[in-house]
Each structure stands twice: as C-alpha cells, then as structure tokens.
C-alpha cells in the first residue's frame, strides 16, 4: 500500500469516527495497542481472550500513562511538567477507584494484573502566559515560578485505551478503547476539566475490571 493510499484510508477512518459522535466506535489500530483481532469483543471491550478469569488476581501493577499526540494538531508544543502532572493525577484517580478490591504493586508476580493505559489523539493548545519571572540583579539570577492549574492538554477528541495483561506471562487478556469522557468545560480551568475527565476514566476502568472479574 503506497503512502498516499494509506493516508487516504486514515482520513476516511477519521471522518467516520467524527460522524459517529460520542457513541461506541470501531477504533483504528493505534501504535499503543498494536494489532488485535476483536476476538470476544463486547460493548465494554474490543478484545477479550477466551476463558478470561480475573478471580486469581488481587493485585494490580499500573503502568505509567502514555500519551499520543494528534499529528494533525495545529500546535505541537508540549509542556513536560504538565504531562507529568496529568499522568500522576490519572494514576492517583485509578488507585482511589480500584482499592480495596485490588492492592497496587510495582512489580510482576503471582496474582498481579498489569494494566497499560494510554490517551491517544491528544492535542495541545497554545499555553497562556502563566510564568512569573523574578530577577535579582545583584546576583544575576533568574527565578521562575509557574502558576499551576492550566496545562495545555486538550482531550476533546482523545481516546482512552486500556490493555490488561498477566504480569508474569505477558499474556494479553483484554483490550478496551473508548472516547474520552465528555465533561463540562464552560467557565472552568483546564486542570479542573482534566481532573474530572481522569476521575471518570478511572471509574470506567474500575467498571471494566469488575466486568472481567464477573465473567
């Protein structure tokens, strides 16, 4: 398949996704997920391995959140500190939602379910001027303080993707892909919007774990 044909197919797929609004979507393969065959696909998952049973798992190893930028975004700048703050905020929300049913661990082992999470199609708006710079001439030193709570991440067109693995064998147990939850944005700081979005993502992830455990 030549490059122009591939780009044309990707454009058509993107238009179909937009046309379907916020309903369940048949999402194209992402770099994060790799290839999957939709085996055992349900309303909650795009892939579930045959005979999945989460009853032996009582611990979770949560990988650091991965973000994939929308390659067509008009602004390509990334604030590294904002990305780190966002990833940690999501991590904390997940920890709060899955305990006490699962305890969080930091290494593979028996009964440990590994969860990989990603946000794809993320865009970055041009950040506002949110730096206060204080200069001390006598020392020729510059001190910079960032005013928090306004990272330039935009998740309006983003997707959340989850992969569930056995931590020891790395067997893929299930995959889930959903549009990012839509939350109220009017009159709110972007960080407030992101926090609520992450909270709803964590609730959704906890629900998916419950669904797999009940199979």
C-alpha positions in Angstrom: 0.0 0.0 0.0 1.6 3.3 -1.0 1.8 6.3 1.3 -1.0 8.4 -0.4 -3.4 5.5 -0.3 -2.7 4.8 3.3 -3.1 8.5 4.2 -6.4 8.5 2.3 -7.7 5.5 4.2 -6.7 7.0 7.5 -8.5 10.2 6.6 -11.7 8.3 5.7 -11.4 6.4 9.0 -11.1 9.6 10.9 -14.1 11.1 9.2 -16.2 8.1 10.1 -15.1 8.4 13.7 -16.2 12.0 13.8 -19.5 11.3 12.1 -20.4 8.7 14.8 -20.3 11.4 17.6 -19.8 10.1 21.2 -21.2 6.6 20.7 -19.2 3.4 20.7 -16.6 3.5 17.9 -14.7 0.9 15.9 -11.4 2.4 16.5 -8.5 2.0 14.1 -5.4 0.2 15.3 -3.1 2.5 17.4 0.6 2.4 18.0 -0.2 1.6 21.6 -2.5 -1.3 21.0 -0.7 -2.9 18.1 -2.8 -5.4 16.2 -5.8 -7.3 17.6 -8.5 -9.4 16.1 -11.6 -8.3 18.1 -11.9 -11.8 19.5 -14.6 -11.8 22.2 -15.4 -8.1 21.5 -18.3 -6.8 23.7 -19.8 -3.5 24.5 -17.1 -2.9 27.0 -14.1 -4.4 25.2 -12.6 -4.6 21.7 -10.8 -7.8 22.6 -11.2 -10.4 25.3 -9.2 -13.6 25.3 -11.2 -16.8 25.5 -11.9 -18.0 29.1 -10.6 -14.9 30.8 -10.9 -15.3 34.6 -9.7 -12.5 36.9 -10.5 -14.3 40.1 -6.9 -15.3 40.7 -5.8 -11.6 40.5 -6.0 -9.5 43.7 -3.1 -7.1 42.8 -2.6 -4.5 40.1 0.6 -3.2 38.5 -0.3 0.1 36.8 2.0 1.2 34.0 2.7 4.9 33.7 0.1 6.7 31.4 1.2 7.0 27.8 0.1 10.0 25.7 0.0 10.0 21.9 -0.3 13.4 20.2 -2.7 14.2 17.4 -0.3 14.5 14.5 -2.7 17.0 12.8 -2.9 19.3 15.8 -2.1 23.0 14.9 0.1 23.5 17.9 2.8 20.9 18.6 4.3 22.2 21.8 4.3 20.1 24.9 4.8 21.3 28.5 6.7 18.5 30.1 5.7 19.4 33.6 2.0 19.5 32.6 2.3 16.0 31.1 3.9 14.6 34.3 1.2 16.3 36.5 -1.6 14.9 34.3 -0.1 11.4 34.3 0.3 11.4 38.1 -3.3 12.8 38.5 -4.7 9.9 36.5 -2.6 7.4 38.4 -4.0 8.6 41.7 -7.6 8.5 40.5 -7.1 4.9 39.4 -5.6 4.0 42.7 -8.5 5.5 44.6 -11.1 3.7 42.4 -9.7 0.1 42.4 -8.9 -0.2 46.1 -9.6 -2.1 48.3 -10.5 -4.8 45.8 -7.1 -4.7 44.3 -3.9 -3.6 46.0 -1.3 -1.7 43.9 2.2 -3.2 43.5 5.2 -2.1 41.5 6.5 -5.4 40.1 5.2 -8.6 38.4 4.2 -11.6 40.4 1.6 -14.3 41.0 -1.9 -12.8 41.1 -0.7 -9.5 39.7 -2.7 -8.0 36.8 -0.7 -5.5 34.7 -2.7 -2.6 33.3 -1.3 -0.4 30.5 -3.2 2.9 29.8 -2.9 5.4 27.0 -4.6 8.6 25.8 -4.4 8.8 22.1 -5.2 11.7 19.7 -4.3 14.2 22.4 -3.8 17.8 21.2 -2.0 20.7 22.9 -3.4 24.2 22.8 -1.1 27.2 22.8 -0.4 27.8 26.5 -1.4 31.1 28.1 1.3 33.2 29.7 1.5 31.6 33.1 5.0 32.3 34.2 6.0 34.8 36.8 9.7 35.7 36.5 11.6 37.4 39.3 15.0 38.8 38.6 17.6 39.5 41.2 20.2 41.9 39.5 22.7 41.7 42.3 23.2 38.0 41.8 22.4 38.0 38.1 20.0 35.1 38.8 16.6 34.4 37.5 13.9 32.6 39.4 10.8 31.3 37.5 7.6 30.2 39.2 4.8 28.5 37.1 1.3 29.3 38.0 -0.4 25.9 38.1 -3.8 24.6 37.1 -3.8 25.5 33.4 -1.9 22.8 31.5 -2.3 23.0 27.7 -3.6 19.4 27.2 -6.8 19.1 25.2 -8.7 15.7 25.4 -11.8 16.7 23.5 -11.0 14.4 20.6 -8.9 11.9 22.6 -9.5 8.2 23.2 -8.6 6.2 26.3 -7.1 2.8 25.7 -6.5 0.0 28.2 -4.6 -3.2 27.9 -4.9 -5.9 30.6 -2.1 -8.5 30.9 -0.9 -11.2 33.1 2.2 -9.6 34.7 4.3 -12.8 34.6 3.4 -14.3 31.2 2.6 -11.0 29.5 -0.5 -12.8 28.1 -2.9 -10.2 26.7 -6.3 -10.8 28.5 -8.4 -7.9 27.2 -8.3 -4.6 25.4 -10.6 -1.6 25.7 -10.9 1.6 23.6 -13.4 4.3 24.3 -13.8 8.0 23.5 -12.5 10.2 26.3 -15.4 11.1 28.7 -17.1 14.4 27.9 -17.3 16.8 30.8 -18.5 20.4 31.3 -15.8 22.9 30.2 -17.5 26.3 30.2 -16.1 28.7 32.8 -13.7 26.1 34.2 -9.9 25.9 34.4 -8.5 23.3 32.1 -7.0 21.5 35.1 -10.4 21.1 36.6 -11.7 19.7 33.4 -8.7 17.2 33.2 -9.2 16.2 36.8 -12.9 15.3 36.2 -12.0 13.6 33.0 -9.4 11.4 34.7 -11.9 10.7 37.5 -14.5 9.4 35.0 -11.8 7.4 33.2 -10.8 5.8 36.5 -14.4 4.9 37.2 -14.7 3.4 33.8 -11.6 1.4 34.3 -12.8 0.1 37.6 -16.1 -0.9 35.9 -14.2 -2.8 33.3 -12.2 -4.7 35.9 -15.5 -5.6 37.6 -16.9 -6.9 34.3 -13.8 -9.0 33.7 -13.9 -10.4 37.2 -17.6 -11.4 36.8 -17.0 -13.3 33.6 
